[in-house]
Amino acid sequence: MPPAFPAKTNGNKEYDCTGLVLVRDGTNRRFHMAQTSLVINGETKSVDIDPTTPLLWVLREQLGLTGTKFGCGLALCGACTVHVDGNAVRSCVTRVGAVAGKHITTVEGLSRDRSHPVQRAWLQLQVPQCGYCQSGQMMSAAALLAVNANPSDSDIDDAMAGNLCRCGTYARIRKGVHLAAELARGQK
Amino acid sequence: MSLRVLRHVLVGAFVALPVLFFSLMQSGAGASALSAADQEGIEKSLRAFHEVASVLTSPRCLNCHVPDDGPLQGDDNHPHPMNVKRGPDGKGSPTLHCFACHQSENAKALHGPPGAADWQLPPTKTPMAWKGLSMGQLCLTLKDPAKNGNRSLQDLIGHMDTSLVRWAWNPGPGRTLPPLSHDEFVSRLKEWIDTGAACPN
């Protein structure tokens, strides 16, 4: 958010005319900082950052949650999928200011001990090949199972269509979702 | 001949022919011929409608007002990739919602997802679809509450002021604008309604 007015300086700090602190990024661009409170994997975190920064940047760079991956940066591949209030969203195009106070779940938050049915199914079937897209795949699968305990192939295709896998593990992903559904229902 | 002049000529032809047809039908059935004022009113209404329709059939509106199960994209109206579906409420599949990618603002990057508050297609029950319709069919669809989301003609004016509709005039990089400004569009819509909301045959 570049300020639309000249900045004032006081020592090493720069302020806009309303008193908000300005900072410079690597290209010397000035932008406003704002204290943003996020609930990440059940824990409240506070970050000082330009509110237009993509959530993905905050997760990876500020909070060190590198399980969520950068793929295309344009919401085209699904690698950066996280949950916001239970819904799968693409964190690469989600402004952090838009999710302040909302509950965000990353792949690290599915469970701390790999006990989430999706994690167990993915391990049991060895779903990933290179694995880069798989955290996004797992988050979309978990969002699906949260609202559909027994998804059909068609339901899975509809829910997972926004998550690309260049290794082509789609057949194993579909099996993984079915197995995760059975595990969640206690049938296996 | 500039495109603007050509558009006016075509609109004129669209307007004049139905009015002539309507007048001949009236006189042929033994009814009194339309007064010059009536005829002028119909002509004015039809002209306004064709201006409105030029916006409604622009890619920014048409791409979501489709009878199909999913939206279209781009100025060439190609199908939205990723097998995106309308969903029961028009907001996407239960786990691939429109808002998974479409935020409340446009992405700044070229080819990034556009965005506006409440990004969605018309719901399944009232798809408000006009892709492939003739001008007459589009006009009747617009006026029919069963097909227009249970809206009166006055409600249509309110709909045109929603953030999603207004997005068409701020579509982000790489997307063309509708042929009229938003103010002109709403003005033509009001004119069409105020002059009787005439529909072409």
Interface residues (C-beta under 8 A of the other chain):
Chain A: G73 L74 A75 L76 T81 N87 A88 V89 R90 V93 T94 R95 A98 S140 A143 L144 V147 N148 D157 D158 A159 M160 A161 G162
Chain B: P81 M82 N83 V84 K85 S93 P94 T95 L96 H97 F99 A100 C101 Q103 S104 E105 A107 A109 H111 G112 P113
